[in-house]
């Protein structure tokens, strides 16, 4: 192609994307769910939500009957990206732009290795992000190559990158165009915070490696999730549904990491399905949502022990999360009627905008923060009870450490259907009901869930669809009964909108098989996938070694590696609620995942004929060609006659428990310095004549808010707030705020740090 044609093509692509960004910035998109490590505070106080642990529960003197000895490591590091001026990732609302921080985000790394075969290891990452991602995983793998020879045991086969599915973290870090649109492209700072923090957590886990034992156990948590698409779930066969007592999985599975030397625990890794949508779509503060809360509570509990385990890492990973919701009171019409939303399509009247799920503390108008804390507490409480019970009630993990990973092009995977016929997947596409959103985050315009065949929407959307890319008749037939709104798998201008190349990965740790899911499997989809893997593993005696009969224990973790939206059953797909419409590769998506994954299980044998399956086609990496329309920080200035860190609105002299303390400072843009492994805010307590930090960015009840007061002059303010609980163990006495900021000088120059200190106040 001649250069002039290339230039013309690029110009057209750039014009198209600029128009798209402009339209979205003006009119918005439907709210759809794309879907520091710090010192222990010297005077840290217990949370009222914590369950007392009692003495450390260690079990030295283990025997061979307690399972195989492994090489174990855990690590945690800060991945908090820009907390302001970047769109939050999850609800796909361009107006949901960060304004501050309620809780720092982390990467938690869990390593399991074969002591006899050093190269046989698994590395499972739990990131406080919306999902795993192609570019993020690529960046982590490239970073591992640069860490030196001892890190070359970690690679494509054994590194799994999962997200907790929080919808309240900064966006603009994903590889493909569709999720980049509402975040105005790809932001290097946001991306590097995740990649570099993940690598830091891996280094800490690697450096902590020690011989130890693994045990697994399960419990039920009945009050932390519901099914938000029950109408679609009920389309599954009655006899299949009868096998399960609930319409969502209530089981939490816990893997416990314990040192062999002293019997002390290094960490826990759990799997439990509940959406990270406790924080609502109108929230603009960065948090790890309910799983971030659960991890925080568990880790602080372990640190509060008399011989506190300061490096204890608690990972709360997702499972078959697709149709789950933390809004456990159900979906109601917020139009004053108080009625429940329509069961079939989650509408109120003729639209879905007023249909919202209610969390347990929905009456508190705090953008979901109280409900988030409560759902996190419920997961934490269930995990803590399970953890304590594992002293005497657990299953020892025994056997080899293996893994496999390959890429498959899911635009055309032919597999055998359960009925015996041959079926195929399709290039990725999203249906009309994708734009309807969910009861956790309703969409906009006139889209509705449960929309099949000829879509019940304004015909103008067909024109918009065809302008972007008109699906062929073959594509329409392949996806039927999904009416295609966005033919995303066949749009390559200016670069791919969604993935067609998908990660297929399973980790084996003895009899524990971890299916690493790139998409959000619904409840029944996850059950079918797990059961199929268990059956296939048993058929080849995969987890039975020597004379041991170790039935496989299968868990599903995700969304991981490459985000592929949803994975619904064929029956749910045919209903075309949000989850079905967001199942990218057609009605046979789940069958393809099951068939491909099951066929590769022999690679997990102790002595396979071939160590790894063929790698498959590499996915494209767009980090160097992605657009970025997020403005950079130009400079920071103070108002006339003021200085950085100066108090503008000071604290009162005294506060009762249950009140909120706040102070406002002359601020600077926090994007100048993310303060990874540090803090923007602190509460200090006067004790024995010196000030000691008792709260920082890792604490839920300390909030940092930033506000631009004049864009032209570059001035801004920072408000620090401390929500003092009525019964959170805080000592009475004298306290003060400390604000840590960094300013960018006018005209350039080095970023300069500064601090601000409030007046002293008393907690009565």
C-alpha positions in Angstrom: 0.0 0.0 0.0 1.3 3.5 -0.9 2.2 5.9 1.9 -0.6 8.2 0.8 -3.2 5.4 1.3 -1.7 4.6 4.7 -2.0 8.2 5.7 -5.5 8.4 4.4 -6.5 5.3 6.3 -4.9 6.6 9.5 -6.5 10.0 9.1 -9.9 8.3 8.7 -9.4 6.1 11.7 -8.2 9.0 13.9 -11.2 11.1 12.8 -13.6 8.3 13.6 -12.2 7.8 17.1 -12.1 11.5 17.8 -15.8 11.7 16.8 -16.6 8.8 19.0 -14.8 10.2 22.0 -16.5 13.6 21.4 -19.9 12.0 21.2 -19.3 10.0 24.3 -18.0 13.0 26.3 -21.1 14.9 25.3 -23.8 12.3 25.6 -22.2 9.5 27.6 -22.5 5.8 27.3 -24.9 3.4 29.1 -23.6 2.5 32.5 -22.5 -1.1 31.7 -20.3 -3.3 33.8 -17.3 -4.2 31.7 -17.8 -6.1 33.5 1.4 -0.7 50.2 2.3 -2.9 51.9 2.5 -0.7 55.0 3.8 -0.8 58.5 1.5 -1.8 61.3 0.3 1.3 62.9 2.1 1.7 66.2 -1.2 2.3 67.9 -3.5 0.5 65.5 -6.9 -0.2 67.0 -9.2 -3.1 66.3 -12.2 -2.6 64.0 -15.7 -3.3 65.3 -16.2 -5.5 62.3 -13.4 -7.9 63.3 -13.8 -11.2 64.9 -11.3 -11.7 67.8 -8.7 -14.3 66.7 -7.4 -15.3 70.1 -3.9 -16.7 70.2 -2.0 -17.6 67.1 -3.2 -20.8 65.6 -0.1 -22.7 64.5 0.5 -26.4 64.1 4.2 -27.3 64.2 5.3 -30.9 63.9 3.3 -31.9 60.8 3.8 -35.3 59.4 3.5 -36.8 55.9 -0.1 -37.5 56.5 -0.6 -33.7 56.6 0.2 -33.4 52.9 3.0 -32.7 50.5 5.6 -30.2 51.5 5.7 -27.3 49.0 7.8 -24.2 48.5 5.4 -21.3 49.5 5.5 -17.6 49.1 3.1 -14.7 49.6 3.6 -11.0 48.9 1.6 -7.8 48.7 2.2 -4.4 47.1 0.5 -1.1 46.2 -1.0 -0.7 42.8 -3.0 2.5 43.3 -3.0 4.5 40.1 -4.2 8.1 39.6 -7.0 8.8 42.0 -8.3 11.9 40.3 -9.1 13.0 36.8 -9.2 9.5 35.4 -12.4 7.6 34.7 -13.2 4.7 37.0 -13.2 1.3 35.4 -16.3 -0.8 35.6 -19.6 1.1 35.1 -18.4 2.6 31.8 -19.8 6.0 32.7 -17.6 8.8 31.3 -18.9 11.1 34.1 -17.6 8.9 36.9 -14.2 10.5 37.2 -12.0 10.0 40.2 -12.0 12.7 42.9 -10.0 11.0 45.7 -9.3 7.9 47.7 -11.0 5.9 50.4 -8.8 2.8 50.2 -5.6 1.9 48.5 -5.5 -0.9 45.9 -3.1 -3.9 46.1 -1.7 -6.8 44.2 -1.5 -10.0 46.3 0.8 -12.7 45.0 0.7 -16.4 45.9 3.5 -18.8 44.9 3.4 -22.6 45.2 6.4 -24.6 44.1 7.6 -28.2 43.9 10.5 -28.5 46.3 12.1 -31.3 44.2 11.5 -29.6 40.8 12.3 -25.9 41.2 10.9 -25.1 37.7 7.4 -26.4 38.6 5.6 -23.4 40.2 2.3 -21.6 40.1 1.9 -17.8 40.6 -1.6 -16.6 41.3 -2.1 -12.8 41.4 -5.2 -11.2 42.9 -5.3 -7.5 41.8 -7.8 -5.0 43.2 -8.8 -4.2 39.6 -11.9 -4.7 37.5 -10.2 -7.7 35.8 -7.0 -9.1 34.4 -5.9 -7.7 31.1 -3.8 -8.8 28.1 -1.5 -5.8 28.2 -1.1 -5.9 32.0 -0.2 -9.6 31.9 2.2 -8.9 29.1 3.8 -6.1 31.1 4.2 -8.4 34.1 5.7 -11.2 32.1 8.2 -8.8 30.4 9.0 -7.3 33.8 9.8 -10.8 35.2 12.3 -11.4 32.4 14.2 -8.3 33.6 14.4 -9.4 37.2 17.1 -11.9 36.7 17.7 -15.6 36.3 15.9 -16.7 39.5 12.7 -15.3 38.2 12.7 -17.2 34.9 10.7 -20.0 36.5 7.7 -17.7 36.2 6.2 -17.4 32.7 3.2 -17.7 30.4 2.3 -21.2 31.6 2.2 -20.6 35.3 1.4 -16.9 35.9 -2.3 -16.1 36.4 -3.4 -12.5 36.6 -6.9 -12.1 38.1 -8.9 -9.1 39.2 -11.3 -8.8 42.2 -13.8 -7.1 39.8 -13.9 -3.8 41.8 -15.8 -1.2 39.9 -14.2 1.7 41.8 -10.6 1.7 40.6 -8.9 4.0 38.1 -9.3 2.9 34.5 -7.4 3.7 31.3 -5.1 0.7 31.5 -6.7 -1.9 29.3 -5.4 -3.3 26.0 -8.5 -3.1 23.8 -10.4 -0.1 22.5 -13.9 -0.7 23.8 -13.1 -0.3 27.5 -10.7 2.6 26.7 -13.5 4.7 25.2 -15.1 5.9 28.4 -11.6 6.4 30.0 -10.5 8.6 27.1 -7.9 6.0 26.0 -4.8 4.5 27.6 -2.9 6.2 30.4 0.7 5.1 31.0 0.7 6.1 34.7 -2.4 4.1 35.4 -1.0 1.1 33.6 2.5 1.2 35.1 1.1 1.5 38.7 -0.6 -1.9 38.2 2.3 -3.6 36.4 5.0 -2.3 38.6 3.0 -3.0 41.8 2.2 -6.5 40.7 6.0 -7.1 40.0 6.7 -5.7 43.5 4.3 -8.2 45.1 5.8 -11.0 43.1 9.3 -10.1 44.3 8.1 -10.0 47.9 6.4 -13.4 47.5 9.5 -14.8 45.9 11.8 -13.5 48.6 9.5 -15.0 51.2 9.7 -18.5 49.8 9.9 -21.2 52.4 9.0 -24.9 52.8 5.4 -25.3 54.0 2.1 -27.1 53.8 -1.2 -26.3 52.1 -4.7 -27.2 53.4 -8.1 -26.5 51.9 -11.6 -26.2 53.3 -15.0 -24.8 52.4 -17.8 -22.9 54.1 -21.1 -21.3 53.2 -21.7 -17.6 53.3 -25.4 -17.1 52.9 -25.8 -13.3 53.1 -23.2 -11.8 50.8 -24.6 -12.3 47.3 -27.8 -12.9 45.3 -28.6 -13.6 41.6 -29.3 -10.4 39.8 -30.5 -12.3 36.6 -32.8 -14.9 38.1 -35.1 -14.8 35.1 -32.2 -16.0 32.9 -31.0 -18.5 35.5 -34.4 -20.1 35.6 -34.1 -20.9 31.9 -31.5 -23.6 32.8 -33.0 -27.2 32.9 -35.1 -27.8 36.0 -33.4 -31.0 36.8 -30.0 -29.3 36.7 -31.2 -26.5 39.0 -32.6 -29.1 41.4 -29.1 -30.3 42.1 -28.3 -27.0 43.8 -30.0 -25.5 46.9 -29.4 -21.9 45.8 -29.5 -19.9 42.6 -26.0 -18.5 43.3 -23.0 -20.3 44.7 -22.7 -19.6 48.5 -19.5 -21.6 48.9 -16.2 -20.0 49.9 -13.1 -22.2 49.3 -10.0 -21.3 51.2 -6.4 -22.4 50.6 -4.2 -21.9 53.7 -0.4 -21.3 53.4 1.6 -22.5 56.4 5.3 -22.6 57.1 6.8 -25.9 58.0 9.5 -24.4 60.2 7.4 -22.8 62.9 3.8 -23.6 61.9 2.9 -20.0 61.4 0.6 -19.0 58.5 1.8 -16.9 55.6 -1.6 -16.2 54.1 -4.9 -17.4 52.7 -6.4 -17.5 49.3 -10.1 -17.7 48.9 -12.6 -18.0 46.1 -16.2 -16.6 46.4 -18.5 -15.1 43.8 -19.9 -11.6 44.4 -19.7 -8.6 42.1 -17.5 -5.7 43.0 -20.4 -3.3 42.7 -21.2 -2.4 46.3 -19.8 1.1 45.6 -22.4 2.7 43.3 -22.0 4.3 39.9 -22.1 7.8 41.5 -19.1 7.0 43.7 -15.9 8.8 42.6 -13.5 7.6 45.4 -11.0 4.8 44.7 -11.6 1.6 46.7 -11.1 -2.1 46.4 -14.9 -2.5 46.9 -16.2 -5.4 49.1 -13.3 -7.8 48.5 -10.8 -5.0 49.2 -12.6 -4.5 52.5 -12.6 -8.3 53.3 -8.8 -8.5 52.7 -8.1 -5.4 54.7 -10.1 -6.7 57.7 -8.4 -10.1 57.6 -4.9 -8.8 57.2 -5.3 -6.2 60.0 -6.7 -8.9 62.2 -3.6 -11.0 61.7 -1.4 -8.0 62.3 -3.1 -7.3 65.6 -2.1 -10.6 67.2 0.3 -10.5 70.1 3.0 -12.0 67.8 1.4 -10.3 64.8 2.1 -11.8 61.4 3.0 -8.5 59.7 3.5 -10.1 56.3 0.3 -12.1 56.3 -1.5 -11.8 52.9 -5.2 -12.4 52.5 -6.4 -12.9 48.9 -10.1 -12.7 48.2 -10.5 -13.9 44.6 -13.6 -14.0 42.5 -15.3 -17.2 41.3 -18.3 -17.6 38.9 -19.3 -14.0 39.5 -21.2 -13.2 36.3 -24.8 -13.0 37.5 -24.1 -12.3 41.2 -24.8 -9.1 43.0 -23.8 -7.7 46.5 -27.0 -5.7 46.5 -28.7 -8.5 48.5 -32.0 -6.8 49.2 -32.9 -7.0 45.6 -33.8 -4.5 42.8 -36.4 -1.8 43.3 -37.8 1.1 41.4 -36.3 4.3 42.7 -39.2 6.3 41.3 -41.1 6.7 44.6 -43.3 3.7 44.0 -41.2 1.4 46.2 -42.1 -1.5 43.8 -39.8 -4.2 42.7 -38.4 -4.0 39.2 -40.0 -6.0 36.4 -38.8 -9.6 36.8 -38.2 -10.3 33.1 -36.3 -7.2 32.0 -35.5 -5.2 35.1 -37.5 -2.2 34.1 -39.6 0.4 35.9 -42.4 1.6 33.7 -40.9 1.7 30.2 -37.3 2.1 31.1 -34.5 0.7 33.3 -32.9 3.9 34.5 -34.8 3.8 37.8 -34.2 0.1 38.6 -31.4 -0.2 41.1 -30.2 -3.0 43.3 -30.2 -2.3 47.1 -27.3 -3.1 49.3 -27.8 -4.0 53.0 -27.3 -0.3 54.0 -28.9 1.3 51.0 -30.7 3.9 53.1 -27.4 5.6 53.9 -26.8 8.0 51.0 -23.0 7.5 50.9 -22.5 6.2 47.3 -22.6 2.6 48.6 -19.8 2.9 51.1 -21.7 1.5 54.1 -23.1 -1.4 52.1 -19.6 -2.1 50.7 -18.2 -2.2 54.2 -20.9 -4.6 55.3 -20.6 -7.0 52.4 -16.9 -7.0 52.9 -17.4 -7.7 56.6 -19.6 -10.7 55.8 -17.0 -12.2 53.6 -14.3 -11.5 56.1 -16.4 -13.1 59.0 -17.1 -16.2 56.9 -13.4 -16.5 56.0 -12.3 -16.0 59.6 -14.7 -18.7 60.9 -13.4 -21.0 58.2 -9.8 -20.2 59.0 -10.3 -21.0 62.7 -12.1 -24.2 61.9 -9.2 -25.4 59.7 -7.1 -26.1 62.8 -8.9 -29.4 63.0 -11.1 -29.6 59.9 -9.2 -29.4 56.6 -8.1 -31.4 53.6 -4.3 -31.6 53.2 -3.1 -30.8 49.7 -1.0 -33.6 48.2 0.6 -34.1 44.8 2.4 -32.4 42.0 2.6 -28.7 40.9 1.8 -28.3 37.2 0.2 -25.7 34.9 -0.7 -25.1 31.3 -1.5 -22.0 29.2 -2.3 -21.5 25.6 -4.0 -19.0 23.4 -7.0 -19.9 21.2 -8.7 -17.8 18.6 -12.3 -17.9 19.8 -13.6 -16.3 16.6 -14.0 -19.8 15.2 -13.6 -22.7 17.6 -15.5 -25.9 16.6 -16.5 -28.2 19.4 -18.9 -31.0 20.1 -22.2 -29.9 21.6 -23.6 -31.9 24.5 -26.3 -33.2 22.1 -23.6 -34.7 19.9 -23.7 -32.1 17.1 -20.7 -30.0 15.9 -21.0 -26.3 16.8 -18.8 -23.2 16.5 -18.1 -20.0 18.2 -18.2 -16.6 16.4 -16.1 -13.4 16.2 -16.9 -11.3 19.2 -20.1 -9.3 19.3 -22.2 -7.6 21.9 -26.0 -7.6 21.9 -28.5 -4.8 22.5 -29.1 -5.9 26.1 -25.4 -5.2 26.8 -26.3 -1.5 26.6 -29.1 -2.0 29.1 -26.7 -2.6 31.9 -27.7 -4.4 35.0 -29.5 -3.7 38.3 -26.1 -2.9 39.8 -25.6 -0.2 37.1 -28.5 0.5 34.8 -27.8 1.6 31.2 -29.2 4.6 29.4 -31.4 5.5 26.5 -34.2 2.9 25.6 -32.2 -0.3 25.9 -33.7 -3.2 27.9 -32.6 -6.6 29.1 -34.2 -9.8 27.8 -34.1 -8.4 24.2 -33.9 -11.1 21.5 -34.6 -11.3 17.8 -35.7 -7.9 16.5 -34.4 -5.5 19.2 -36.9 -3.4 21.1 -35.0 -0.2 20.7 -34.9 3.0 18.5 -34.0 2.1 14.9 -31.3 4.8 15.0 -29.1 2.3 16.9 -29.0 0.1 13.9 -27.7 3.1 11.9 -25.1 3.7 14.5 -24.1 0.0 14.5 -23.8 -0.1 10.8 -21.7 3.1 10.8 -19.2 1.3 13.0 -19.4 -2.1 11.3 -22.4 -3.8 9.8 -22.4 -7.5 10.8 -22.6 -10.0 8.0 -25.6 -12.3 7.7 -23.3 -15.2 8.7 -22.3 -13.2 11.8 -25.9 -12.5 12.7 -26.8 -16.2 12.3 -23.9 -17.3 14.3 -24.9 -15.1 17.3 -28.6 -15.7 17.0 -30.9 -15.1 18.9 -28.6 -12.2 20.0 -29.4 -9.0 18.0 -26.0 -7.5 17.5 -25.4 -4.0 18.6 -21.6 -3.8 18.4 -19.8 -6.2 16.1 -16.7 -5.6 18.1 -14.7 -8.6 17.1 -14.6 -7.5 13.5 -13.7 -3.9 14.0 -10.0 -3.3 13.6 -10.0 0.5 13.2 -8.0 2.1 14.7 -7.1 -1.1 16.5 -9.1 -4.1 17.9 -12.1 -3.2 20.1 -12.3 -6.5 22.0 -10.2 -9.7 22.0 -10.8 -12.7 19.8 -7.6 -14.4 21.0 -8.4 -15.9 24.5 -6.2 -17.3 27.3 -6.9 -20.9 28.3 -5.1 -21.8 31.6 -5.4 -24.2 34.5 -3.1 -24.4 37.5 -2.7 -27.7 39.4 -1.6 -27.7 43.0 -1.9 -31.4 44.1 -5.6 -32.3 43.9 -6.6 -28.6 43.6 -7.3 -27.5 40.1 -7.7 -23.7 39.5 -9.5 -22.9 36.2 -8.4 -19.5 35.2 -11.4 -17.8 33.5 -10.9 -14.8 31.2 -14.6 -13.9 31.4 -17.3 -13.6 34.1 -18.9 -17.0 34.2 -22.4 -17.0 35.4 -23.4 -19.2 38.4 -24.6 -22.2 36.3 -21.8 -21.7 33.7 -19.2 -21.9 36.4 -20.9 -25.0 37.9 -20.9 -26.8 34.5 -17.3 -25.8 33.8 -16.1 -27.0 37.3 -18.0 -30.2 37.1 -16.7 -31.0 33.6 -13.1 -30.4 34.7 -13.6 -32.6 37.7 -15.1 -35.4 35.7 -12.4 -35.2 33.0 -9.7 -35.1 35.7 -11.1 -38.1 37.4 -11.4 -40.0 34.1 -7.6 -39.8 33.6 -6.8 -40.2 37.4 -5.1 -36.8 37.2 -5.0 -36.2 40.9 -4.4 -39.7 42.1 -0.7 -40.4 42.6 0.9 -43.6 43.9 -1.6 -45.2 46.3 -3.3 -42.0 47.2 -6.9 -41.4 46.1 -7.2 -37.6 46.0 -10.5 -36.6 44.3 -10.0 -33.3 42.4 -11.1 -30.1 44.1 -11.9 -27.6 41.3 -12.2 -23.8 41.7 -12.8 -21.2 39.1 -10.9 -17.9 39.4 -11.3 -14.7 37.3 -11.9 -12.5 35.5 -8.3 -13.1 34.5 -5.5 -12.6 31.9 -7.6 -11.3 29.0 -11.0 -9.8 29.8 -13.6 -11.4 27.6 -16.7 -10.0 29.3 -19.3 -12.8 30.2 -19.7 -16.5 29.8 -23.4 -17.6 30.1 -24.9 -21.0 29.5 -26.6 -21.5 26.2 -30.1 -21.4 27.9 -29.2 -18.1 29.6 -27.8 -16.8 26.3 -31.1 -17.4 24.6 -32.8 -15.1 27.1 -30.5 -12.3 26.2 -30.4 -10.4 29.5 -27.2 -8.5 30.1 -25.0 -11.5 30.8 -26.1 -13.3 27.7 -25.8 -10.2 25.5 -22.3 -9.8 26.8 -21.2 -13.3 26.1 -18.9 -12.4 23.3 -18.5 -15.5 21.1 -22.0 -16.7 20.6 -24.3 -19.2 22.2 -21.6 -21.9 22.3 -19.0 -19.9 24.2 -19.3 -22.0 27.4 -19.1 -25.3 25.5 -16.0 -24.1 23.8 -14.3 -23.1 27.1 -15.2 -26.5 28.6 -14.1 -28.6 25.6 -10.8 -26.8 25.0 -9.9 -26.7 28.7 -10.8 -30.4 29.3 -8.9 -31.5 26.3 -5.7 -30.0 27.7 -5.9 -31.6 31.2 -3.4 -34.4 30.3 -0.7 -31.7 30.3 -1.2 -31.5 34.1 0.0 -35.0 34.6 3.2 -35.6 36.6 4.9 -37.0 33.5 3.2 -35.8 30.4 4.4 -36.7 26.9 4.8 -33.0 26.1 5.3 -30.5 28.9 3.3 -27.7 27.4 0.6 -27.4 24.8 1.3 -25.4 21.6 1.3 -21.7 22.6 -1.2 -20.6 20.0 -1.4 -17.2 18.3 -0.1 -14.3 20.4 -2.7 -11.5 21.1 -1.9 -8.0 19.9 -0.5 -5.6 22.4 -1.7 -2.0 22.0 0.1 -0.1 24.7 2.3 1.7 22.2 -0.4 2.6 19.7 -3.4 3.4 22.0 -4.9 6.8 22.1 -4.8 8.9 25.2 -7.1 12.0 25.5 -6.5 12.4 29.2 -4.8 15.8 29.9 -1.5 15.9 31.7 -0.9 17.9 34.8 0.4 21.3 33.6 1.3 22.9 36.9 0.1 23.6 40.4 -0.3 27.1 42.0 -1.6 28.4 45.3 -4.2 31.1 45.7 -2.8 34.6 46.4 -1.1 34.9 49.8 -1.4 31.2 50.5 1.2 28.4 50.5 0.9 24.7 49.7 -0.3 22.6 52.7 -1.8 25.6 54.4 -5.0 24.9 56.3 -8.1 26.6 54.7 -10.8 25.1 56.9 -9.5 23.7 60.2 -10.9 21.1 62.6 -13.1 21.9 65.6 -11.7 21.6 69.1 -13.6 18.4 70.1 -15.6 15.6 68.4 -17.8 12.9 69.9 -17.5 9.3 68.7 -19.6 8.7 65.6 -18.8 12.1 64.2 -16.8 13.0 61.1 -13.7 15.1 61.5 -12.5 17.1 58.5 -10.0 19.8 57.4 -9.3 21.4 54.1 -5.8 22.3 52.8 -4.2 24.2 49.9 -3.5 21.2 47.7 -1.8 20.0 44.5 -2.7 17.4 42.0 -2.0 13.9 43.4 -1.2 12.6 39.9 2.2 14.4 40.4 3.2 11.5 42.7 1.0 8.4 43.3 2.8 7.9 46.6 2.9 4.1 46.0 3.7 2.3 49.3 3.0 5.6 51.0 0.0 7.8 51.9 -1.7 11.1 51.0 -3.3 11.4 54.4 -2.6 10.4 58.0 -4.3 10.8 61.4 -1.8 11.2 64.2 -2.3 10.6 67.9 -0.4 12.3 70.7 0.9 9.6 72.9 3.5 9.9 75.6 4.6 13.2 74.2 5.0 12.3 70.5 2.8 12.1 67.5 2.2 8.6 66.0 0.3 7.7 62.9 -2.9 5.6 63.6 -4.6 6.0 60.2 -3.4 6.2 56.6 -4.7 5.6 53.1 -5.1 1.9 53.8 -7.8 2.6 56.3 -11.5 2.6 55.1 -12.5 5.4 57.5 -9.9 8.0 56.4 -10.9 9.7 53.2 -8.9 11.9 50.8 -10.8 14.2 48.5 -9.2 16.5 45.9 -11.0 19.4 44.0 -9.7 21.6 41.3 -10.7 25.2 42.2 -9.3 27.0 39.1 -8.2 25.2 36.0 -6.5 28.2 34.4 -4.6 29.2 37.6 -3.9 25.6 38.5 -5.2 25.9 42.1 -6.8 23.0 44.0 -7.9 22.0 47.5 -7.7 18.8 49.5 -10.1 17.7 52.2 -9.2 15.0 54.7 -12.1 13.3 56.5 -12.0 10.8 59.3 -15.2 8.9 60.1 -14.8 8.2 63.8 -16.8 5.1 64.7 -18.9 4.9 67.8 -17.3 1.6 68.8 -14.1 1.2 66.8 -11.6 1.0 69.7 -10.2 4.5 69.1 -8.7 5.9 72.3 -9.9 9.3 73.5 -7.3 12.0 73.4 -5.6 14.5 71.0 -5.3 14.0 67.3 -4.4 15.9 64.1 -4.3 15.4 60.4 -1.2 15.3 58.3 -1.5 15.9 54.5 1.2 14.8 52.1 1.3 16.5 48.7 3.5 17.1 45.7 3.4 20.1 43.4 4.4 20.6 39.9 6.1 24.1 39.5 4.9 26.5 36.9 7.2 26.5 33.9 8.6 23.0 34.6 11.1 21.7 37.0 11.2 18.9 39.5 8.1 17.8 41.4 8.4 19.2 45.0 6.9 17.5 48.1 5.2 19.4 50.9 3.2 18.7 53.9 0.3 20.3 55.8 -0.8 19.8 59.4 -4.2 20.6 60.8 -5.0 21.9 64.3 -5.3 19.6 67.2 -8.6 18.1 68.1 -9.9 15.9 70.9 -11.9 12.7 70.5 -14.1 12.5 73.6 
